C-alpha cells in the first residue's frame, strides 16, 4: 500500500488516513476550499486493492467514483461524502473503508446504478446513515444539484473548490427522510449490475 505523505493541512483532517493508505485517487480537487479550515476532495476512492506483485503498482479492484467530499481541519469525522457505485452491494465496502471517519450526524450520499429509479432509501451502516439513491444516467454532481435544489447556472461561475463548498453546504442542511431499509434488504431489492459501457458510443 502506498504511504504517500499527506499534504500540509490535509494531514489534520479526516482525509489523512485515506490519503496515507493511497485511497484518494485521480483528484480533480484535493486542496483547501474557500471556507476556512475546510479541505475538499473530488476524485475516486479506492475501496479494494489488488494484490501487489513486487513493486508493480496495480489499479484498485474496486473504487467509489465521482466522489465529492469535504473535511474540516481538526475534525476526525467527514461531515459530507457523496459518490457513485455500480452496485448497491458495494455500500458495505464504502462504509468499511471510511470506517472511523463516519459520524452519526454526517451526510453521506451514494448513487447506485442498480436500484429502482423511483426509489430512495436510507441505510444505516457503521454507525452512520447513508442516503442511497438511483442514478439516472447523469453525474453525481448533477444528481446532487437536483436533489439539493441548486441552480447549475449560479454555480457555473465558481471554480471547483467553490462549487464543492456550495454543494457541501447545501448537503449539510439536507434533512429529508426516505424509507429506511437494512443493508440485507437492499441486497434483495437491487437489480442486476448494468454494464456501464453498453449503449455508449465507442
PyMOL CGO cylinders between C-alpha atoms (Angstrom):
from pymol import cmd
from pymol.cgo import CYLINDER

trace = [
    CYLINDER, 0.00, 0.00, 0.00, 1.11, 3.49, -0.76, 0.3, 1, 1, 1, 1, 1, 1,
    CYLINDER, 1.11, 3.49, -0.76, 2.38, 5.63, 2.05, 0.3, 1, 1, 1, 1, 1, 1,
    CYLINDER, 2.38, 5.63, 2.05, 2.20, 8.98, 0.34, 0.3, 1, 1, 1, 1, 1, 1,
    CYLINDER, 2.20, 8.98, 0.34, 2.81, 11.88, 2.65, 0.3, 1, 1, 1, 1, 1, 1,
    CYLINDER, 2.81, 11.88, 2.65, -0.34, 13.81, 3.32, 0.3, 1, 1, 1, 1, 1, 1,
    CYLINDER, -0.34, 13.81, 3.32, -0.29, 17.42, 2.22, 0.3, 1, 1, 1, 1, 1, 1,
    CYLINDER, -0.29, 17.42, 2.22, 0.07, 20.03, 4.95, 0.3, 1, 1, 1, 1, 1, 1,
    CYLINDER, 0.07, 20.03, 4.95, -3.38, 20.78, 6.28, 0.3, 1, 1, 1, 1, 1, 1,
    CYLINDER, -3.38, 20.78, 6.28, -4.88, 17.62, 4.82, 0.3, 1, 1, 1, 1, 1, 1,
    CYLINDER, -4.88, 17.62, 4.82, -2.91, 15.63, 7.44, 0.3, 1, 1, 1, 1, 1, 1,
    CYLINDER, -2.91, 15.63, 7.44, -5.03, 17.19, 10.19, 0.3, 1, 1, 1, 1, 1, 1,
    CYLINDER, -5.03, 17.19, 10.19, -8.38, 16.27, 8.58, 0.3, 1, 1, 1, 1, 1, 1,
    CYLINDER, -8.38, 16.27, 8.58, -10.45, 13.10, 8.25, 0.3, 1, 1, 1, 1, 1, 1,
    CYLINDER, -10.45, 13.10, 8.25, -8.77, 12.57, 4.85, 0.3, 1, 1, 1, 1, 1, 1,
    CYLINDER, -8.77, 12.57, 4.85, -5.38, 11.84, 6.49, 0.3, 1, 1, 1, 1, 1, 1,
    CYLINDER, -5.38, 11.84, 6.49, -5.74, 8.05, 6.87, 0.3, 1, 1, 1, 1, 1, 1,
    CYLINDER, -5.74, 8.05, 6.87, -7.38, 7.65, 3.45, 0.3, 1, 1, 1, 1, 1, 1,
    CYLINDER, -7.38, 7.65, 3.45, -4.52, 9.62, 1.87, 0.3, 1, 1, 1, 1, 1, 1,
    CYLINDER, -4.52, 9.62, 1.87, -1.81, 7.68, 3.72, 0.3, 1, 1, 1, 1, 1, 1,
    CYLINDER, -1.81, 7.68, 3.72, -3.41, 4.40, 2.56, 0.3, 1, 1, 1, 1, 1, 1,
    CYLINDER, -3.41, 4.40, 2.56, -3.27, 5.64, -1.04, 0.3, 1, 1, 1, 1, 1, 1,
    CYLINDER, -3.27, 5.64, -1.04, -7.06, 5.69, -1.42, 0.3, 1, 1, 1, 1, 1, 1,
    CYLINDER, -7.06, 5.69, -1.42, -7.62, 9.24, -2.76, 0.3, 1, 1, 1, 1, 1, 1,
    CYLINDER, -7.62, 9.24, -2.76, -7.11, 8.72, -6.49, 0.3, 1, 1, 1, 1, 1, 1,
    CYLINDER, -7.11, 8.72, -6.49, -7.31, 10.81, -9.67, 0.3, 1, 1, 1, 1, 1, 1,
    CYLINDER, -7.31, 10.81, -9.67, -8.16, 14.04, -7.87, 0.3, 1, 1, 1, 1, 1, 1,
    CYLINDER, -8.16, 14.04, -7.87, -9.79, 16.92, -9.73, 0.3, 1, 1, 1, 1, 1, 1,
    CYLINDER, -9.79, 16.92, -9.73, -9.63, 18.64, -6.34, 0.3, 1, 1, 1, 1, 1, 1,
    CYLINDER, -9.63, 18.64, -6.34, -7.55, 17.77, -3.29, 0.3, 1, 1, 1, 1, 1, 1,
    CYLINDER, -7.55, 17.77, -3.29, -6.95, 21.12, -1.69, 0.3, 1, 1, 1, 1, 1, 1,
    CYLINDER, -6.95, 21.12, -1.69, -8.31, 23.74, 0.69, 0.3, 1, 1, 1, 1, 1, 1,
    CYLINDER, -8.31, 23.74, 0.69, -11.67, 25.15, -0.39, 0.3, 1, 1, 1, 1, 1, 1,
    CYLINDER, -11.67, 25.15, -0.39, -12.85, 28.75, 0.04, 0.3, 1, 1, 1, 1, 1, 1,
    CYLINDER, -12.85, 28.75, 0.04, -14.15, 28.02, 3.56, 0.3, 1, 1, 1, 1, 1, 1,
    CYLINDER, -14.15, 28.02, 3.56, -11.57, 28.49, 6.34, 0.3, 1, 1, 1, 1, 1, 1,
    CYLINDER, -11.57, 28.49, 6.34, -10.15, 25.18, 7.57, 0.3, 1, 1, 1, 1, 1, 1,
    CYLINDER, -10.15, 25.18, 7.57, -12.04, 23.09, 5.02, 0.3, 1, 1, 1, 1, 1, 1,
    CYLINDER, -12.04, 23.09, 5.02, -10.41, 20.65, 2.62, 0.3, 1, 1, 1, 1, 1, 1,
    CYLINDER, -10.41, 20.65, 2.62, -12.22, 19.34, -0.45, 0.3, 1, 1, 1, 1, 1, 1,
    CYLINDER, -12.22, 19.34, -0.45, -11.70, 16.15, -2.44, 0.3, 1, 1, 1, 1, 1, 1,
    CYLINDER, -11.70, 16.15, -2.44, -13.14, 15.25, -5.82, 0.3, 1, 1, 1, 1, 1, 1,
    CYLINDER, -13.14, 15.25, -5.82, -11.91, 12.08, -7.47, 0.3, 1, 1, 1, 1, 1, 1,
    CYLINDER, -11.91, 12.08, -7.47, -12.07, 8.34, -6.80, 0.3, 1, 1, 1, 1, 1, 1,
    CYLINDER, -12.07, 8.34, -6.80, -11.93, 6.45, -3.50, 0.3, 1, 1, 1, 1, 1, 1,
    CYLINDER, -11.93, 6.45, -3.50, -10.11, 3.10, -3.66, 0.3, 1, 1, 1, 1, 1, 1,
    CYLINDER, -10.11, 3.10, -3.66, -12.19, 0.51, -1.79, 0.3, 1, 1, 1, 1, 1, 1,
    CYLINDER, -12.19, 0.51, -1.79, -10.29, -2.71, -2.50, 0.3, 1, 1, 1, 1, 1, 1,
    CYLINDER, -10.29, -2.71, -2.50, -6.70, -3.02, -3.64, 0.3, 1, 1, 1, 1, 1, 1,
    CYLINDER, -6.70, -3.02, -3.64, -5.43, -5.70, -5.98, 0.3, 1, 1, 1, 1, 1, 1,
    CYLINDER, -5.43, -5.70, -5.98, -2.71, -7.95, -4.60, 0.3, 1, 1, 1, 1, 1, 1,
    CYLINDER, -2.71, -7.95, -4.60, 0.65, -6.29, -5.23, 0.3, 1, 1, 1, 1, 1, 1,
    CYLINDER, 0.65, -6.29, -5.23, 3.27, -8.14, -7.22, 0.3, 1, 1, 1, 1, 1, 1,
    CYLINDER, 3.27, -8.14, -7.22, 6.78, -6.90, -6.37, 0.3, 1, 1, 1, 1, 1, 1,
    CYLINDER, 6.78, -6.90, -6.37, 6.84, -3.13, -6.97, 0.3, 1, 1, 1, 1, 1, 1,
    CYLINDER, 6.84, -3.13, -6.97, 4.16, -3.18, -9.63, 0.3, 1, 1, 1, 1, 1, 1,
    CYLINDER, 4.16, -3.18, -9.63, 1.50, -0.53, -8.96, 0.3, 1, 1, 1, 1, 1, 1,
    CYLINDER, 1.50, -0.53, -8.96, -1.84, -2.03, -9.89, 0.3, 1, 1, 1, 1, 1, 1,
    CYLINDER, -1.84, -2.03, -9.89, -5.15, -0.24, -10.15, 0.3, 1, 1, 1, 1, 1, 1,
    CYLINDER, -5.15, -0.24, -10.15, -7.58, -0.95, -7.31, 0.3, 1, 1, 1, 1, 1, 1,
    CYLINDER, -7.58, -0.95, -7.31, -10.06, -3.80, -7.74, 0.3, 1, 1, 1, 1, 1, 1,
    CYLINDER, -10.06, -3.80, -7.74, -12.94, -1.65, -6.63, 0.3, 1, 1, 1, 1, 1, 1,
    CYLINDER, -12.94, -1.65, -6.63, -13.50, 2.11, -6.43, 0.3, 1, 1, 1, 1, 1, 1,
    CYLINDER, -13.50, 2.11, -6.43, -16.21, 4.54, -5.49, 0.3, 1, 1, 1, 1, 1, 1,
    CYLINDER, -16.21, 4.54, -5.49, -16.23, 7.01, -8.38, 0.3, 1, 1, 1, 1, 1, 1,
    CYLINDER, -16.23, 7.01, -8.38, -17.17, 10.67, -8.84, 0.3, 1, 1, 1, 1, 1, 1,
    CYLINDER, -17.17, 10.67, -8.84, -16.53, 11.31, -5.15, 0.3, 1, 1, 1, 1, 1, 1,
    CYLINDER, -16.53, 11.31, -5.15, -17.27, 14.76, -3.74, 0.3, 1, 1, 1, 1, 1, 1,
    CYLINDER, -17.27, 14.76, -3.74, -16.31, 15.17, -0.08, 0.3, 1, 1, 1, 1, 1, 1,
    CYLINDER, -16.31, 15.17, -0.08, -15.14, 17.73, 2.44, 0.3, 1, 1, 1, 1, 1, 1,
    CYLINDER, -15.14, 17.73, 2.44, -13.27, 17.56, 5.73, 0.3, 1, 1, 1, 1, 1, 1,
    CYLINDER, -13.27, 17.56, 5.73, -12.54, 20.15, 8.39, 0.3, 1, 1, 1, 1, 1, 1,
    CYLINDER, -12.54, 20.15, 8.39, -9.09, 20.70, 9.90, 0.3, 1, 1, 1, 1, 1, 1,
    CYLINDER, -9.09, 20.70, 9.90, -9.02, 19.25, 13.43, 0.3, 1, 1, 1, 1, 1, 1,
    CYLINDER, -9.02, 19.25, 13.43, -12.14, 17.12, 12.93, 0.3, 1, 1, 1, 1, 1, 1,
    CYLINDER, -12.14, 17.12, 12.93, -11.54, 13.34, 12.56, 0.3, 1, 1, 1, 1, 1, 1,
    CYLINDER, -11.54, 13.34, 12.56, -15.00, 12.82, 11.00, 0.3, 1, 1, 1, 1, 1, 1,
    CYLINDER, -15.00, 12.82, 11.00, -16.16, 13.52, 7.45, 0.3, 1, 1, 1, 1, 1, 1,
    CYLINDER, -16.16, 13.52, 7.45, -19.21, 15.82, 7.52, 0.3, 1, 1, 1, 1, 1, 1,
    CYLINDER, -19.21, 15.82, 7.52, -20.11, 15.21, 3.85, 0.3, 1, 1, 1, 1, 1, 1,
    CYLINDER, -20.11, 15.21, 3.85, -19.35, 12.46, 1.32, 0.3, 1, 1, 1, 1, 1, 1,
    CYLINDER, -19.35, 12.46, 1.32, -21.02, 11.58, -1.98, 0.3, 1, 1, 1, 1, 1, 1,
    CYLINDER, -21.02, 11.58, -1.98, -20.07, 9.08, -4.67, 0.3, 1, 1, 1, 1, 1, 1,
    CYLINDER, -20.07, 9.08, -4.67, -21.15, 6.67, -7.37, 0.3, 1, 1, 1, 1, 1, 1,
    CYLINDER, -21.15, 6.67, -7.37, -21.34, 2.88, -7.10, 0.3, 1, 1, 1, 1, 1, 1,
    CYLINDER, -21.34, 2.88, -7.10, -22.02, 0.42, -9.88, 0.3, 1, 1, 1, 1, 1, 1,
    CYLINDER, -22.02, 0.42, -9.88, -23.78, -1.86, -7.39, 0.3, 1, 1, 1, 1, 1, 1,
    CYLINDER, -23.78, -1.86, -7.39, -25.62, -1.33, -4.09, 0.3, 1, 1, 1, 1, 1, 1,
    CYLINDER, -25.62, -1.33, -4.09, -23.68, -4.23, -2.54, 0.3, 1, 1, 1, 1, 1, 1,
    CYLINDER, -23.68, -4.23, -2.54, -20.51, -2.08, -2.53, 0.3, 1, 1, 1, 1, 1, 1,
    CYLINDER, -20.51, -2.08, -2.53, -22.13, 0.22, 0.03, 0.3, 1, 1, 1, 1, 1, 1,
    CYLINDER, -22.13, 0.22, 0.03, -20.60, -2.08, 2.64, 0.3, 1, 1, 1, 1, 1, 1,
    CYLINDER, -20.60, -2.08, 2.64, -17.11, -1.54, 1.15, 0.3, 1, 1, 1, 1, 1, 1,
    CYLINDER, -17.11, -1.54, 1.15, -17.60, 2.24, 1.33, 0.3, 1, 1, 1, 1, 1, 1,
    CYLINDER, -17.60, 2.24, 1.33, -18.73, 2.06, 4.98, 0.3, 1, 1, 1, 1, 1, 1,
    CYLINDER, -18.73, 2.06, 4.98, -15.79, -0.19, 5.90, 0.3, 1, 1, 1, 1, 1, 1,
    CYLINDER, -15.79, -0.19, 5.90, -13.26, 1.95, 4.02, 0.3, 1, 1, 1, 1, 1, 1,
    CYLINDER, -13.26, 1.95, 4.02, -14.48, 5.22, 5.54, 0.3, 1, 1, 1, 1, 1, 1,
    CYLINDER, -14.48, 5.22, 5.54, -14.78, 3.47, 8.93, 0.3, 1, 1, 1, 1, 1, 1,
    CYLINDER, -14.78, 3.47, 8.93, -13.67, 5.77, 11.74, 0.3, 1, 1, 1, 1, 1, 1,
    CYLINDER, -13.67, 5.77, 11.74, -14.24, 8.89, 9.60, 0.3, 1, 1, 1, 1, 1, 1,
    CYLINDER, -14.24, 8.89, 9.60, -18.02, 8.32, 9.63, 0.3, 1, 1, 1, 1, 1, 1,
    CYLINDER, -18.02, 8.32, 9.63, -20.25, 10.06, 12.16, 0.3, 1, 1, 1, 1, 1, 1,
    CYLINDER, -20.25, 10.06, 12.16, -23.89, 9.72, 13.14, 0.3, 1, 1, 1, 1, 1, 1,
    CYLINDER, -23.89, 9.72, 13.14, -24.52, 13.32, 12.09, 0.3, 1, 1, 1, 1, 1, 1,
    CYLINDER, -24.52, 13.32, 12.09, -22.67, 13.20, 8.75, 0.3, 1, 1, 1, 1, 1, 1,
    CYLINDER, -22.67, 13.20, 8.75, -24.43, 13.50, 5.40, 0.3, 1, 1, 1, 1, 1, 1,
    CYLINDER, -24.43, 13.50, 5.40, -23.46, 10.61, 3.13, 0.3, 1, 1, 1, 1, 1, 1,
    CYLINDER, -23.46, 10.61, 3.13, -24.98, 10.12, -0.33, 0.3, 1, 1, 1, 1, 1, 1,
    CYLINDER, -24.98, 10.12, -0.33, -24.36, 7.15, -2.61, 0.3, 1, 1, 1, 1, 1, 1,
    CYLINDER, -24.36, 7.15, -2.61, -25.83, 6.95, -6.09, 0.3, 1, 1, 1, 1, 1, 1,
    CYLINDER, -25.83, 6.95, -6.09, -26.18, 3.34, -7.23, 0.3, 1, 1, 1, 1, 1, 1,
    CYLINDER, -26.18, 3.34, -7.23, -26.58, 2.07, -10.76, 0.3, 1, 1, 1, 1, 1, 1,
    CYLINDER, -26.58, 2.07, -10.76, -28.75, -0.94, -9.87, 0.3, 1, 1, 1, 1, 1, 1,
    CYLINDER, -28.75, -0.94, -9.87, -31.57, 0.37, -7.69, 0.3, 1, 1, 1, 1, 1, 1,
    CYLINDER, -31.57, 0.37, -7.69, -35.05, 1.25, -8.90, 0.3, 1, 1, 1, 1, 1, 1,
    CYLINDER, -35.05, 1.25, -8.90, -35.10, 4.74, -10.44, 0.3, 1, 1, 1, 1, 1, 1,
    CYLINDER, -35.10, 4.74, -10.44, -38.26, 5.60, -8.50, 0.3, 1, 1, 1, 1, 1, 1,
    CYLINDER, -38.26, 5.60, -8.50, -36.83, 4.67, -5.08, 0.3, 1, 1, 1, 1, 1, 1,
    CYLINDER, -36.83, 4.67, -5.08, -34.67, 6.41, -2.49, 0.3, 1, 1, 1, 1, 1, 1,
    CYLINDER, -34.67, 6.41, -2.49, -33.52, 4.75, 0.72, 0.3, 1, 1, 1, 1, 1, 1,
    CYLINDER, -33.52, 4.75, 0.72, -31.69, 5.33, 3.97, 0.3, 1, 1, 1, 1, 1, 1,
    CYLINDER, -31.69, 5.33, 3.97, -29.38, 2.58, 5.17, 0.3, 1, 1, 1, 1, 1, 1,
    CYLINDER, -29.38, 2.58, 5.17, -27.54, 2.55, 8.50, 0.3, 1, 1, 1, 1, 1, 1,
    CYLINDER, -27.54, 2.55, 8.50, -24.03, 1.08, 8.49, 0.3, 1, 1, 1, 1, 1, 1,
    CYLINDER, -24.03, 1.08, 8.49, -21.04, 1.56, 10.80, 0.3, 1, 1, 1, 1, 1, 1,
    CYLINDER, -21.04, 1.56, 10.80, -22.99, 3.98, 12.99, 0.3, 1, 1, 1, 1, 1, 1,
    CYLINDER, -22.99, 3.98, 12.99, -23.74, 6.31, 10.06, 0.3, 1, 1, 1, 1, 1, 1,
    CYLINDER, -23.74, 6.31, 10.06, -26.84, 6.85, 7.92, 0.3, 1, 1, 1, 1, 1, 1,
    CYLINDER, -26.84, 6.85, 7.92, -26.35, 6.67, 4.16, 0.3, 1, 1, 1, 1, 1, 1,
    CYLINDER, -26.35, 6.67, 4.16, -28.76, 8.13, 1.63, 0.3, 1, 1, 1, 1, 1, 1,
    CYLINDER, -28.76, 8.13, 1.63, -28.88, 5.59, -1.21, 0.3, 1, 1, 1, 1, 1, 1,
    CYLINDER, -28.88, 5.59, -1.21, -30.26, 6.95, -4.44, 0.3, 1, 1, 1, 1, 1, 1,
    CYLINDER, -30.26, 6.95, -4.44, -30.61, 5.84, -8.06, 0.3, 1, 1, 1, 1, 1, 1,
    CYLINDER, -30.61, 5.84, -8.06, -28.51, 7.50, -10.73, 0.3, 1, 1, 1, 1, 1, 1,
    CYLINDER, -28.51, 7.50, -10.73, -30.38, 8.45, -13.87, 0.3, 1, 1, 1, 1, 1, 1,
    CYLINDER, -30.38, 8.45, -13.87, -27.61, 8.44, -16.48, 0.3, 1, 1, 1, 1, 1, 1,
    CYLINDER, -27.61, 8.44, -16.48, -26.29, 11.70, -15.02, 0.3, 1, 1, 1, 1, 1, 1,
    CYLINDER, -26.29, 11.70, -15.02, -23.29, 12.50, -12.85, 0.3, 1, 1, 1, 1, 1, 1,
    CYLINDER, -23.29, 12.50, -12.85, -23.15, 12.57, -9.06, 0.3, 1, 1, 1, 1, 1, 1,
    CYLINDER, -23.15, 12.57, -9.06, -22.60, 16.34, -9.28, 0.3, 1, 1, 1, 1, 1, 1,
    CYLINDER, -22.60, 16.34, -9.28, -25.73, 16.87, -11.42, 0.3, 1, 1, 1, 1, 1, 1,
    CYLINDER, -25.73, 16.87, -11.42, -27.78, 14.50, -9.27, 0.3, 1, 1, 1, 1, 1, 1,
    CYLINDER, -27.78, 14.50, -9.27, -26.73, 16.41, -6.14, 0.3, 1, 1, 1, 1, 1, 1,
    CYLINDER, -26.73, 16.41, -6.14, -27.64, 19.76, -7.70, 0.3, 1, 1, 1, 1, 1, 1,
    CYLINDER, -27.64, 19.76, -7.70, -31.11, 18.40, -8.42, 0.3, 1, 1, 1, 1, 1, 1,
    CYLINDER, -31.11, 18.40, -8.42, -31.53, 16.77, -5.01, 0.3, 1, 1, 1, 1, 1, 1,
    CYLINDER, -31.53, 16.77, -5.01, -30.34, 19.88, -3.16, 0.3, 1, 1, 1, 1, 1, 1,
    CYLINDER, -30.34, 19.88, -3.16, -32.22, 22.40, -5.36, 0.3, 1, 1, 1, 1, 1, 1,
    CYLINDER, -32.22, 22.40, -5.36, -29.07, 24.16, -6.50, 0.3, 1, 1, 1, 1, 1, 1,
    CYLINDER, -29.07, 24.16, -6.50, -29.10, 26.15, -9.74, 0.3, 1, 1, 1, 1, 1, 1,
    CYLINDER, -29.10, 26.15, -9.74, -26.43, 24.94, -12.15, 0.3, 1, 1, 1, 1, 1, 1,
    CYLINDER, -26.43, 24.94, -12.15, -26.23, 28.37, -13.83, 0.3, 1, 1, 1, 1, 1, 1,
    CYLINDER, -26.23, 28.37, -13.83, -25.47, 30.05, -10.50, 0.3, 1, 1, 1, 1, 1, 1,
    CYLINDER, -25.47, 30.05, -10.50, -22.60, 27.65, -9.78, 0.3, 1, 1, 1, 1, 1, 1,
    CYLINDER, -22.60, 27.65, -9.78, -21.09, 27.89, -13.28, 0.3, 1, 1, 1, 1, 1, 1,
    CYLINDER, -21.09, 27.89, -13.28, -19.00, 30.97, -12.44, 0.3, 1, 1, 1, 1, 1, 1,
    CYLINDER, -19.00, 30.97, -12.44, -17.39, 29.25, -9.42, 0.3, 1, 1, 1, 1, 1, 1,
    CYLINDER, -17.39, 29.25, -9.42, -14.22, 27.19, -9.56, 0.3, 1, 1, 1, 1, 1, 1,
    CYLINDER, -14.22, 27.19, -9.56, -14.12, 23.52, -8.46, 0.3, 1, 1, 1, 1, 1, 1,
    CYLINDER, -14.12, 23.52, -8.46, -13.42, 24.42, -4.82, 0.3, 1, 1, 1, 1, 1, 1,
    CYLINDER, -13.42, 24.42, -4.82, -16.24, 26.98, -4.78, 0.3, 1, 1, 1, 1, 1, 1,
    CYLINDER, -16.24, 26.98, -4.78, -18.70, 24.51, -6.35, 0.3, 1, 1, 1, 1, 1, 1,
    CYLINDER, -18.70, 24.51, -6.35, -17.68, 21.88, -3.81, 0.3, 1, 1, 1, 1, 1, 1,
    CYLINDER, -17.68, 21.88, -3.81, -18.36, 24.33, -0.95, 0.3, 1, 1, 1, 1, 1, 1,
    CYLINDER, -18.36, 24.33, -0.95, -21.82, 25.18, -2.28, 0.3, 1, 1, 1, 1, 1, 1,
    CYLINDER, -21.82, 25.18, -2.28, -22.78, 21.52, -2.70, 0.3, 1, 1, 1, 1, 1, 1,
    CYLINDER, -22.78, 21.52, -2.70, -21.37, 20.58, 0.73, 0.3, 1, 1, 1, 1, 1, 1,
    CYLINDER, -21.37, 20.58, 0.73, -23.13, 23.48, 2.48, 0.3, 1, 1, 1, 1, 1, 1,
    CYLINDER, -23.13, 23.48, 2.48, -26.47, 22.51, 0.94, 0.3, 1, 1, 1, 1, 1, 1,
    CYLINDER, -26.47, 22.51, 0.94, -25.89, 18.81, 1.71, 0.3, 1, 1, 1, 1, 1, 1,
    CYLINDER, -25.89, 18.81, 1.71, -25.15, 19.53, 5.37, 0.3, 1, 1, 1, 1, 1, 1,
    CYLINDER, -25.15, 19.53, 5.37, -28.62, 21.10, 5.68, 0.3, 1, 1, 1, 1, 1, 1,
    CYLINDER, -28.62, 21.10, 5.68, -30.37, 18.21, 3.91, 0.3, 1, 1, 1, 1, 1, 1,
    CYLINDER, -30.37, 18.21, 3.91, -32.92, 16.64, 6.25, 0.3, 1, 1, 1, 1, 1, 1,
    CYLINDER, -32.92, 16.64, 6.25, -35.45, 14.86, 4.03, 0.3, 1, 1, 1, 1, 1, 1,
    CYLINDER, -35.45, 14.86, 4.03, -36.11, 11.28, 5.14, 0.3, 1, 1, 1, 1, 1, 1,
    CYLINDER, -36.11, 11.28, 5.14, -36.60, 8.27, 2.87, 0.3, 1, 1, 1, 1, 1, 1,
    CYLINDER, -36.60, 8.27, 2.87, -37.67, 4.67, 3.54, 0.3, 1, 1, 1, 1, 1, 1,
    CYLINDER, -37.67, 4.67, 3.54, -35.18, 3.11, 5.95, 0.3, 1, 1, 1, 1, 1, 1,
    CYLINDER, -35.18, 3.11, 5.95, -34.03, -0.37, 4.95, 0.3, 1, 1, 1, 1, 1, 1,
    CYLINDER, -34.03, -0.37, 4.95, -31.27, -2.67, 6.17, 0.3, 1, 1, 1, 1, 1, 1,
    CYLINDER, -31.27, -2.67, 6.17, -28.25, -3.48, 4.02, 0.3, 1, 1, 1, 1, 1, 1,
    CYLINDER, -28.25, -3.48, 4.02, -29.53, -7.08, 3.64, 0.3, 1, 1, 1, 1, 1, 1,
    CYLINDER, -29.53, -7.08, 3.64, -32.95, -5.82, 2.48, 0.3, 1, 1, 1, 1, 1, 1,
    CYLINDER, -32.95, -5.82, 2.48, -31.18, -3.62, -0.06, 0.3, 1, 1, 1, 1, 1, 1,
    CYLINDER, -31.18, -3.62, -0.06, -29.27, -6.63, -1.43, 0.3, 1, 1, 1, 1, 1, 1,
    CYLINDER, -29.27, -6.63, -1.43, -32.62, -8.36, -2.10, 0.3, 1, 1, 1, 1, 1, 1,
    CYLINDER, -32.62, -8.36, -2.10, -34.10, -5.24, -3.74, 0.3, 1, 1, 1, 1, 1, 1,
    CYLINDER, -34.10, -5.24, -3.74, -31.20, -4.36, -6.01, 0.3, 1, 1, 1, 1, 1, 1,
    CYLINDER, -31.20, -4.36, -6.01, -31.30, -5.25, -9.69, 0.3, 1, 1, 1, 1, 1, 1,
    CYLINDER, -31.30, -5.25, -9.69, -28.60, -6.80, -11.85, 0.3, 1, 1, 1, 1, 1, 1,
    CYLINDER, -28.60, -6.80, -11.85, -25.46, -4.76, -12.36, 0.3, 1, 1, 1, 1, 1, 1,
    CYLINDER, -25.46, -4.76, -12.36, -25.63, -2.98, -15.70, 0.3, 1, 1, 1, 1, 1, 1,
    CYLINDER, -25.63, -2.98, -15.70, -22.57, -2.82, -17.89, 0.3, 1, 1, 1, 1, 1, 1,
    CYLINDER, -22.57, -2.82, -17.89, -21.60, 0.86, -17.69, 0.3, 1, 1, 1, 1, 1, 1,
    CYLINDER, -21.60, 0.86, -17.69, -20.20, 0.68, -21.24, 0.3, 1, 1, 1, 1, 1, 1,
    CYLINDER, -20.20, 0.68, -21.24, -23.21, -0.73, -23.03, 0.3, 1, 1, 1, 1, 1, 1,
    CYLINDER, -23.21, -0.73, -23.03, -25.15, 1.59, -25.34, 0.3, 1, 1, 1, 1, 1, 1,
    CYLINDER, -25.15, 1.59, -25.34, -22.24, 4.03, -25.23, 0.3, 1, 1, 1, 1, 1, 1,
    CYLINDER, -22.24, 4.03, -25.23, -20.74, 5.24, -28.49, 0.3, 1, 1, 1, 1, 1, 1,
    CYLINDER, -20.74, 5.24, -28.49, -17.23, 3.86, -28.87, 0.3, 1, 1, 1, 1, 1, 1,
]
cmd.load_cgo(trace, "trace")
